[in-house]
Amino acid sequence: MSNAQILSELHTNCTHLPFFEAHIPAGFPSPALDHMEHKLSLDELLDINTPHTYVALVSGESMNGAGIFDGDYLIVSRALEAKPGDIVVACLNGDVFVKRLGRHHKSYVLQSEHPDYAPRYVLDDDELMIWGVVSHSLRNHRHHA
């Protein structure tokens, strides 16, 4: 089961980083990369709409099929309306999860993206609150022993 731990709201920082507007091959580097630098704001890239955006930390493997892994950081927007098919941070009966929101007849279902985890159908007596829609995930590619 993938749980989410809310870390904090994001604040606009107006930091611009160098951006090389080219497709970078995974093989050999292109000599044209030296001439393509622009400035890019992470606020713009991640579509950060403060104060409606926050960061959540994922624990668990139930969303691996969606490319969300244990230890990833999620950029979550409270400003977006959650629709079936969206990956959401949901609070179901007091437990917080990262799941894909689905519909089954007139009910909602919270779906994992891993075959070992069954979908969770939201029943009439359940309390479901959608805390936001996941817009991006961030992963640290440096792992140290």
Contact map, one row per residue, 1 for C-alpha under 8 A:
1110000000000000000000000000000000000000000000000000000000011100000000000000000000000000000000001000000000000001000010000000000000000000000000000
1111000000000000000000000000000000000000000000000000000001111110000001000000000000000000000000001110000000000000000000000000000000000000000000000
1111100000000000000000000000000000000000000000000000000001110000000000000000000000000000000000011100000000000000000000000000000000000000000000000
0111110000000000000000000000000000000000000000000000000111100000000000000000000000000000100000011100000000000000000000000000000000000000000000000
0011111000000000000000000000000000000000000000000000000111100000000000000000000000000000000000010000000000000000000000000000000000000000000000000
0001111100000000000000000000000000000000000000000000011110000000000000000000000000000000000000000000000000000000000000000000000000000000000000000
0000111110000000000000000000000000000000000000000000011110000000000000000000000000000000000000000000000000000000000000000000000000000000000000000
0000011111000000000000000000000000000000000000000000011100000000000000000000000000000000000000000000000000000000000000000000000000000000000000000
0000001111100000000000000000000000000000000000000111111000000000000000000000000000000000000000000000000000000000000000000000000000000000000000000
0000000111110000000000000000000000000000000000010110111000000000000000000000000000000000000000000000000000000000000000000000000000000000000000000
0000000011111000000000000000000000000000000000000110000000000000000000000000000000000000000000000000000000000000000000000000000000000000000000000
0000000001111100000000000000000000000000001000010100000000000000000000000000000000000000000000000000000000000000000000000000000000000000000000000
0000000000111110000000000000000000000000001000000000000000000000000000000000000000000000000000000000000000000000000000000000000000000000000000000
0000000000011111000000000000000000000000101000000000000000000000000000000000000000000000000000000000000000000000000000000000000000000000000000000
0000000000001111100000000000000000000000110000000000000000000000000000000000000000000000000000000000000000000000000000000000000000000000000000000
0000000000000111110000000000000000000011110000000000000000000000000000000000000000000000000000000000000000000000000000000000000000000000000000000
0000000000000011111000000000000000000011110000000000000000000000000000000000000000000000000000000000000000000000000000000000000000000000000000000
0000000000000001111100000000000000001111000000000000000000000000000000000000000000000000000000000000000000000000000000000000000000000000000000000
0000000000000000111110000000000000011111000000000000000000000000000000000000000000000000000000000000000000000000000000000000000000000000000000000
0000000000000000011111000000000010011100000000000000000000000000000000000000000000000000000000000000000000000000000000000000000000000000000000000
0000000000000000001111100000000000011100000000000000000000000000000000000000000000000000000000000000000000000000000000000000000000000000000000000
0000000000000000000111110000000010010000000000000000000000000000000000000000000000000000000000000000000000000000000000000000000000000000000000000
0000000000000000000011111000000000000000000000000000000000000000000000000000000000000000000000000000000000000000000000000000000000000000000000000
0000000000000000000001111100110000000000000000000000000000000000000000000000000000000000000000000000000000000000000000000000000000000000000000000
0000000000000000000000111111110000000000000000000000000000000000000000000000000000000000000000000000000000000000000000000000000000000000000000000
0000000000000000000000011111100000000000000000000000000000000000000000000000000000000000000000000000000000000000000000000000000000000000000000000
0000000000000000000000001111100000000000000000000000000000000000000000000000000000000000000000000000000000000000000000000000000000000000000000000
0000000000000000000000001111110000000000000000000000000000000000000000000000000000000000000000000000000000000000000000000000000000000000000000000
0000000000000000000000011111111010000000000000000000000000000000000000000000000000000000000000000000000000000000000000000000000000000000000000000
0000000000000000000000011001111110000000000000000000000000000000000000000000000000000000000000000000000000000000000000000000000000000000000000000
0000000000000000000000000000111111000000000000000000000000000000000000000000000000000000000000000000000000000000000000000000000000000000000000000
0000000000000000000000000000011111110000000000000000000000000000000000000000000000000000000000000000000000000000000000000000000000000000000000000
0000000000000000000101000000111111111000000000000000000000000000000000000000000000000000000000000000000000000000000000000000000000000000000000000
0000000000000000000000000000001111111000000000000000000000000000000000000000000000000000000000000000000000000000000000000000000000000000000000000
0000000000000000000000000000000111111000000000000000000000000000000000000000000000000000000000000000000000000000000000000000000000000000000000000
0000000000000000001111000000000111111100000000000000000000000000000000000000000000000000000000000000000000000000000000000000000000000000000000000
0000000000000000011110000000000011111110000000000000000000000000000000000000000000000000000000000000000000000000000000000000000000000000000000000
0000000000000000011110000000000000011111000000000000000000000000000000000000000000000000000000000000000000000000000000000000000000000000000000000
0000000000000001111000000000000000001111100000000000000000000000000000000000000000000000000000000000000000000000000000000000000000000000000000000
0000000000000001111000000000000000000111110110000000000000000000000000000000000000000000000000000000000000000000000000000000000000000000000000000
0000000000000111100000000000000000000011111110000000000000000000000000000000000000000000000000000000000000000000000000000000000000000000000000000
0000000000000011100000000000000000000001111111100000000000000000000000000000000000000000000000000000000000000000000000000000000000000000000000000
0000000000011100000000000000000000000000111111111000000000000000000000000000000000000000000000000000000000000000000000000000000000000000000000000
0000000000000000000000000000000000000001111111110000000000000000000000000000000000000000000000000000000000000000000000000000000000000000000000000
0000000000000000000000000000000000000001111111110000000000000000000000000000000000000000000000000000000000000000000000000000000000000000000000000
0000000000000000000000000000000000000000011111110000000000000000000000000010000000000000000000000000000000000000000000000000000000000011000000000
0000000000000000000000000000000000000000011111111000000000000000000000000000000000000000000000000000000000000000000000000000000000000000000000000
0000000001010000000000000000000000000000001111111101100000000000000000000000100000000000000000000000000000000000000000000000000000000000000000000
0000000000000000000000000000000000000000001000111111100000000000000000000000101000000000000000000000000000000000000000000000000000000000000000000
0000000011110000000000000000000000000000000000011111100000000000000000000000000000000000000000000000000000000000000000000000000000000000000000000
0000000011100000000000000000000000000000000000001111110000000000000000000000000000000000000000000000000000000000000000000000000000000000000000000
0000000010000000000000000000000000000000000000011111110000000000000000000000111000000000000000000000000000000000000000000000000000000000000000000
0000000011000000000000000000000000000000000000011111111000000000000000000011111000000000000000000000000000000000000000000000000000000000000000000
0000011111000000000000000000000000000000000000000011111100000000000000000011100000000000000000000000000000000000000000000000000000000000000000000
0000011111000000000000000000000000000000000000000000111110000000000000001111000000000000000000000000000000000000000000000000000000000000000000000
0001111100000000000000000000000000000000000000000000011111000000000000001111000000000000000000000000000000000000000000000000000000000000000000000
0001111000000000000000000000000000000000000000000000001111100000000000111100000000000000000000000000000000000000000000000000000000000000000000000
0111100000000000000000000000000000000000000000000000000111110000000111111100000000000000000000000100000000000000000000000000000000000000000000000
0111100000000000000000000000000000000000000000000000000011111000000011110000000000000000000000000000000000000000000000000000000000000000000000000
1110000000000000000000000000000000000000000000000000000001111110000011000000000000000000000000000000000000000000000000000000000000000000000000000
1100000000000000000000000000000000000000000000000000000000111111000111000000000000000000000000000000000000000000010000000000000000000000000000000
1100000000000000000000000000000000000000000000000000000000011111100000000000000000000000000000000000000000000001110110000000000000000000000000000
0100000000000000000000000000000000000000000000000000000000011111111110000000000000000000000000000110000000000001110000000000000000000000000000000
0000000000000000000000000000000000000000000000000000000000001111111110000000000000000000000000000000000000000000110000000000000000000000000000000
0000000000000000000000000000000000000000000000000000000000000111111100000000000000000000000000000000000000000000110000000000000000000000000000000
0000000000000000000000000000000000000000000000000000000000000011111100000000000000000000000000000000000000000000100000000000000000000000000000000
0000000000000000000000000000000000000000000000000000000000000011111110000000000000000000000000000000000000000000000000000000000000000000000000000
0000000000000000000000000000000000000000000000000000000001001011111111010000000000000000000000000000000000000000000000000000000000000000100000000
0000000000000000000000000000000000000000000000000000000001111011001111110000000000000000000000000000000000000000000000000000000000000000000000000
0100000000000000000000000000000000000000000000000000000001111000000111110000000000000000000000000000000000000000000000000000000000000000000000000
0000000000000000000000000000000000000000000000000000000011100000000011111000000000000000000000000000000000000000000000000000000000000000001000000
0000000000000000000000000000000000000000000000000000000011100000000111111100000000000000000000000000000000000000000000000000000000000000111100000
0000000000000000000000000000000000000000000000000000001111000000000000111110000000000000000000000000000000000000000000000000000000000000111000000
0000000000000000000000000000000000000000000000000000001111000000000000011111000000000000000000000000000000000000000000000000000000000111110000000
0000000000000000000000000000000000000000000001000000111100000000000000001111100000000000000000000000000000000000000000000000000000000111110000000
0000000000000000000000000000000000000000000000000000111100000000000000000111110000000001100000000000000000000000000000000000000000011111000000000
0000000000000000000000000000000000000000000000011001110000000000000000000011111100000000000000000000000000000000000000000000000000011110000000000
0000000000000000000000000000000000000000000000000001100000000000000000000001111110000000000000000000000000000000000000000000000000111000000000000
0000000000000000000000000000000000000000000000001001100000000000000000000000111110000000000000000000000000000000000000000000000000010000000000000
0000000000000000000000000000000000000000000000000000000000000000000000000000111111000000000000000000000000000000000000000000000000011000000000000
0000000000000000000000000000000000000000000000000000000000000000000000000000011111100000000000000000000000000000000000000000000000011000000000000
0000000000000000000000000000000000000000000000000000000000000000000000000000000111110101000000000000100000000000000000000000000001011000000000000
0000000000000000000000000000000000000000000000000000000000000000000000000000000011111100000000000000110000000000000000000000000000000000000000000
0000000000000000000000000000000000000000000000000000000000000000000000000000000001111100000000000001111000000000000000000000000000000000000000000
0000000000000000000000000000000000000000000000000000000000000000000000000000000000111110000000000001110000000000000000000000000000000000000000000
0000000000000000000000000000000000000000000000000000000000000000000000000000000001111111000000000001110000000000000000000000000000001100000000000
0000000000000000000000000000000000000000000000000000000000000000000000000000000000001111100000000111100000000000000000000000000000001100000000000
0000000000000000000000000000000000000000000000000000000000000000000000000001000001000111110000000111100000000000000000000000000001111100000000000
0001000000000000000000000000000000000000000000000000000000000000000000000001000000000011111000011110000000000000000000000000000001111100000000000
0000000000000000000000000000000000000000000000000000000000000000000000000000000000000001111100011110000000000000000000000000000111110000000000000
0000000000000000000000000000000000000000000000000000000000000000000000000000000000000000111111111000000000000000000000000000001111100000000000000
0000000000000000000000000000000000000000000000000000000000000000000000000000000000000000011111111000000000000000000000000000011110000000000000000
0000000000000000000000000000000000000000000000000000000000000000000000000000000000000000001111100000000000000000000000000000011100000000000000000
0000000000000000000000000000000000000000000000000000000000000000000000000000000000000000001111110000000000000000000000000000001000000000000000000
0000000000000000000000000000000000000000000000000000000000000000000000000000000000000000001111111000000000000000000000000000000000000000000000000
0011100000000000000000000000000000000000000000000000000000000000000000000000000000000000111101111100000000000000000000000000000000000000000000000
1111000000000000000000000000000000000000000000000000000000000000000000000000000000000000111100111110000000000000000000000000000000000000000000000
0111000000000000000000000000000000000000000000000000000001000010000000000000000000000011110000011111000000000000000000000000000000000000000000000
0100000000000000000000000000000000000000000000000000000000000010000000000000000000000011110000001111100000000111100000000000000000000000000000000
0000000000000000000000000000000000000000000000000000000000000000000000000000000000011111000000000111110000000111100000000000000000000000000000000
0000000000000000000000000000000000000000000000000000000000000000000000000000000001111111000000000011111000011110000000000000000000000000000000000
0000000000000000000000000000000000000000000000000000000000000000000000000000000000111100000000000001111100011110000000000000000000000000000000000
0000000000000000000000000000000000000000000000000000000000000000000000000000000000010000000000000000111111111000000000000000000000000000000000000
0000000000000000000000000000000000000000000000000000000000000000000000000000000000000000000000000000011111111000000000000000000000000000000000000
0000000000000000000000000000000000000000000000000000000000000000000000000000000000000000000000000000001111100000000000000000000000000000000000000
0000000000000000000000000000000000000000000000000000000000000000000000000000000000000000000000000000001111110000000000000000000000000000000000000
0000000000000000000000000000000000000000000000000000000000000000000000000000000000000000000000000000001111111000000000001110000000000000000000000
0000000000000000000000000000000000000000000000000000000000000000000000000000000000000000000000000000111101111100000000001100000000000000000000000
0000000000000000000000000000000000000000000000000000000000000000000000000000000000000000000000000000111100111110000000111100000000000000000000000
0000000000000000000000000000000000000000000000000000000000000000000000000000000000000000000000000011110000011111000000111100000000000000000000000
0000000000000000000000000000000000000000000000000000000000000000000000000000000000000000000000000011110000001111100001110000000000000000000000000
1000000000000000000000000000000000000000000000000000000000000110000000000000000000000000000000000011000000000111111011100000000000000000000000000
0000000000000000000000000000000000000000000000000000000000000111110000000000000000000000000000000011000000000011111010000000000000000000000000000
0000000000000000000000000000000000000000000000000000000000001111100000000000000000000000000000000000000000000001111110000000000000000000000000000
0000000000000000000000000000000000000000000000000000000000000000000000000000000000000000000000000000000000000001111111000000000000000000000000000
0000000000000000000000000000000000000000000000000000000000000100000000000000000000000000000000000000000000000000011111000000000000000000000000000
1000000000000000000000000000000000000000000000000000000000000100000000000000000000000000000000000000000000000001111111100000000000000000000000000
0000000000000000000000000000000000000000000000000000000000000000000000000000000000000000000000000000000000000011001111110000000000000000000000000
0000000000000000000000000000000000000000000000000000000000000000000000000000000000000000000000000000000000001111000011111000000000000000000000000
0000000000000000000000000000000000000000000000000000000000000000000000000000000000000000000000000000000000001110000001111100000000000000000000000
0000000000000000000000000000000000000000000000000000000000000000000000000000000000000000000000000000000000111100000000111110000000000000000000000
0000000000000000000000000000000000000000000000000000000000000000000000000000000000000000000000000000000000111100000000011111010100000000000000000
0000000000000000000000000000000000000000000000000000000000000000000000000000000000000000000000000000000000100000000000001111110000000000000000000
0000000000000000000000000000000000000000000000000000000000000000000000000000000000000000000000000000000000000000000000000111110000000000000000000
0000000000000000000000000000000000000000000000000000000000000000000000000000000000000000000000000000000000000000000000000011111000000000000000000
0000000000000000000000000000000000000000000000000000000000000000000000000000000000000000000110000000000000000000000000000111111100000000000000000
0000000000000000000000000000000000000000000000000000000000000000000000000000000000000000001111000000000000000000000000000000111110000000000000000
0000000000000000000000000000000000000000000000000000000000000000000000000000000000000000011110000000000000000000000000000100011111000000000000000
0000000000000000000000000000000000000000000000000000000000000000000000000000000000000000011100000000000000000000000000000000001111100000000000000
0000000000000000000000000000000000000000000000000000000000000000000000000000000001000001111000000000000000000000000000000000000111111000000000000
0000000000000000000000000000000000000000000000000000000000000000000000000000010000000001111000000000000000000000000000000000000011111000000000000
0000000000000000000000000000000000000000000000000000000000000000000000000001111111000001110000000000000000000000000000000000000001111100000000000
0000000000000000000000000000000000000000000000000000000000000000000000000001110111000111100000000000000000000000000000000000000001111110000000000
0000000000000000000000000000000000000000000000000000000000000000000000000111100000000111100000000000000000000000000000000000000000011111100000000
0000000000000000000000000000000000000000000001000000000000000000000000000111100000000000000000000000000000000000000000000000000000001111100000000
0000000000000000000000000000000000000000000001000000000000000000000000000111000000000000000000000000000000000000000000000000000000000111110000000
0000000000000000000000000000000000000000000000000000000000000000000100011110000000000000000000000000000000000000000000000000000000000111111000000
0000000000000000000000000000000000000000000000000000000000000000000000011110000000000000000000000000000000000000000000000000000000000001111100000
0000000000000000000000000000000000000000000000000000000000000000000000111000000000000000000000000000000000000000000000000000000000000000111110000
0000000000000000000000000000000000000000000000000000000000000000000000010000000000000000000000000000000000000000000000000000000000000000011111100
0000000000000000000000000000000000000000000000000000000000000000000000000000000000000000000000000000000000000000000000000000000000000000001111100
0000000000000000000000000000000000000000000000000000000000000000000000000000000000000000000000000000000000000000000000000000000000000000000111110
0000000000000000000000000000000000000000000000000000000000000000000000000000000000000000000000000000000000000000000000000000000000000000000111111
0000000000000000000000000000000000000000000000000000000000000000000000000000000000000000000000000000000000000000000000000000000000000000000001111
0000000000000000000000000000000000000000000000000000000000000000000000000000000000000000000000000000000000000000000000000000000000000000000000111
